[in-house]
Amino acid sequence: MYTVENNLLPIMICANNNQIKAYVNPTRIVILNMLIKEKRTITCIARELNVHPANLTHHFKLLEKAELIKLVEKRDTGKNLEKYYRAVASYYTVRPNSITGLNKNEVALSILSNDLMSAINNTQKNDSKDITALLANTKLLPNDIKKLKSELKNVISKYMKLNNKRGIAYNINLSTYPSEINITANKNIIIK
């Protein structure tokens, strides 16, 4: 048996391109959250996520290469070698710097884009889960945007507290970003 100490850093700042790209993926964020709690194998996490282990292997490789997780134990079961991974930190935050060539706005929109693309790829035509999409554009003053940001944070906090174990897992994306054109539409887009 091969074992490494499981001490987690309290926080890890993802600042380089490899770390940021590895972190800003919904599946990898779920994997990291699971590995923060305890060491696990790819097979164990695949079973919990109800996917084939082969679907997660590339995620683990990216996370390990970016040094967001590490191999902490190997167990020889006689049939195969089980590899246990663990997160390197209890909490991760993204802070792009001048070296990455990315700014915080690009990272934020990249996270939203990755999350939405993942949802699109995993949505099935006959899926009975409720999806709501609201899209609007408007013109706001700097004080208006500050107030809106505060209200959006409050909405997220309110629903994060509910977190019912018997509920269906949902991602909530609330965002503001500059419009491509400097006019506003007369109608909102609402898809329920």
N, C-alpha and C positions, 0 to 999 in steps of 0.2 A: 504494500500500500504506500502511496506517495501523497503526502499532505503538506499544505502550506498554511500558515497562519491566516485567519480570516478577518483581520483588522480592517475596518472600512474607514476611509477618510470621511470627515463630516460633510464636506462639500467638494465637488470637483468642478472647476471652471473649464468648459469646453471652449477653447480659443482658436485652435488651428483648424484648417479645412477638413482634415480627416476626422477629427473629433466631432465637429459640427455636422458634417454630412452623415456620420454614423448615428448621431443622436437624433437628428430631426426626421425621424421616420416613426409613424405610429406603432408599428409592430415592434420595433427595437425599443421604444419607450416602454411598452408593456413588458417586454423581456427584462429590461433593466429593473423595472419596479418589482418583478418577481425575484430577481437575483439580489436585490437589496435585502429582501426578507430572509432568504436562506440560499445555500448553495444548491444547485440543481443541474441535472443533465439536460441535454437537448431533447432527449426522448421524454423526460418528465414534463418539460414545458410544452412540448408538442401535444402530449396527452391532455394537459389542462386546457390548451387552446383549441383542442379538437382538430388538429391538422397533422399531416404527415411530417416526421422529423426532417425529411429532405427539404421541406419548405422553409425550415428555420436555419439550416446549416450556414447559408451565406450570411444571414443576419449575425450569427455568432462570430463568424470569421471577421466581419467588418467591425464589430464591437471589440473583439480581442485585438485586432490590428490597431485600432484607435486607442487602445489601452483604457477602455471604459469598463471592461470586465477582465477577469483573469482566471486561468485554470488553477483551481485550488486543491484538487484531489483526483487521483486516478485509482480505480478499483478493478482488479482483475477478477472477473466472475467465473473464469474458466472457459466460457464461451466467447466473451469479448471483453474489451477494456472500457469501463464506464468512466467518462470524463465529467467531473463536476466543476461548474463555473460559478463565480460569485462576482457581484458588482464591486467596483473598487471604492465607491463612495455611497453615502446615504442619501445624497441629494446632488443633482446635476443642474448647472445653469449654463446658458450659452452667452458668451461675450466675445463677439468677433473683434479682432484688432486689425491694425493697418497691414499686418503681414498676411492675413487671410485673403485680403482683396474683397471681402464681403462687408457690408455695413449691416447694422441691426435691422433696418427695414427689409433688406433682401433676405436675411435669415428668417424674419417673422413671416414674410409672404411665402418663403420656401416651405416652412413648416406647415402653413395652411394648405399650400398646394399639394404637398406630399400626403397630408391627411385626407384631403378631398379625393385625390387620385386613388388612394387605398380604398376609400369608401366606394368609389365608382367601380373599382375592380372586384370588390367583394359583394356588391349588390346584385341580387338575382331578380329576374323579371317578376317572379311570383312571391317576392319577399313580402311578408305581412307586417314587417316592422315599420313604424311610422317615421317618415322623413319629412322635415319641413325646411323649405328654403325661402328666405326672404332677401331680396336685393333691392336696394334703393340708392338713388344718388341725390345729393343736395349740396347746397353751399353753406359752409359753417365758418364762423369766426373762431380764432384761437381759444377763446373762453368757452365757446360752445363745444369744441372738441374735447377740452379738458373735462367738462361736465359729462359728456357722453362716455368718455373712457371710464370715469368713476362709476357711472350707472351700469355699464357693461360688466365691470369687475364685481359689482354688487350682485348682479344677476347670476354670474358664474358661482360666486361664493354661496349664494342661497341654494342653488341646486347641487353643488358639491357636497353640502352638508346632508342632503337627503340620502344619497348613496345607499339605497336599500339593497341588501344582499340578494333578495329575490327578484329584483328588477332586471330589466334588459340593459346591457351596457350601451351607452350613447356617448358620442363625442359632441361637444358643444363648441362651435366656432363662431365667435363674435368678433368682427374685425372692422376697422376703418382704414381706408387707404385712399390716396389721391385718385381722382377720376382721370381717365385718359383724355377726356375733353372737358372744356370749361363751361359746359351748359348742363342743365338738369332736365331730366325727362319729366313728362307730366304724370306718368304712372309708375307705380312700384311693381316689381315682379314678385309674386307670391306663389309658391308651389307647395301644396299640402298633400 
